Amino acid sequence: MVAARTFFARLNEARSDWLSEDQLIKGCEDFFSANNFTVKHNVQLESNPPFTSSIVGSNGQETIVTVLHPKFDKFDMRFVGAAESLLFAMLDNYENYRLAIVTDSMSYNFVTSNEDLGIAIENLMAEGLYLLFVNGRSSYALFDNFKKLTMPIPVSD
């Protein structure tokens, strides 16, 4: 077990550049592959307005639809509102689908330290949102519960 802040400090060690959307997609592909998900690209979903996910993974029991957000900062409440609309559209129209916001692991501090952003993300996670952090070096962390963001993280060799 390692403290969450220490885990993310190691994920972000010697990094100063934020990941691009293409790098986030590659991180998702790595995550899905490591967890035996099949991958589809550019999947269109019913919502208002219609939404196309760059990458979707499915393992037969659940489907994870991603929305990419390379960098969180303290002014991202508008993005969170759009993600909320998409989450509820998915819950209304699709069975066994989960929405995951995919972001750079350097966003961790913004998500956990900005009270307004943290509360908004926590509320969405209570409704079923996943949060996937990637770092561009085949490391990732998937969270399904906001409280787990600050709890010790089990680390395997």
C-alpha positions, 0 to 999 in steps of 0.5 A: 500500500502506498499513500495516494499522493505518493502514488501520483507523485511517482506517476508524474515523476520527471514529467512537465508536459501534459498529455495530448488527446492522442496520448490519452487514447494510447493510455486508454488502449493500454489500460483496456488491453491490460484488463482484457477489454475489446476496444472500439474507436469513434463510437457514436452514442445517443445523447443530446447533442449526439456524442462520439467517444474516441475510444470505448472498451468492453469486457462482455459485462460492462462497457466503458465509454470514455470522454477525454479531458487532457488537463483539469484545472480550477475552471473546469466546472463547465466541462463537468456539467457537460460530462454530467449530461452525458452520464445521465444520457448514458444511464437512461439509454444504455444498460451496463455502460459506464462513463469514464473521464480520462485525464492526465495523471497530473490532474490529480491535484486539481481534482482532489484539492479544488473543493468545487471541482472535487464535489462535482466529480464526487457527485458524478462518481456517486452516480456511476462515473469512473475517473481514469488517470493515465501518464503516457508511460503505460501507468494508469489508475482507475477510480470508481469512488471519489473517497478512494482518490485519497485512500492508500492504493495497493501497488503490485510489482 
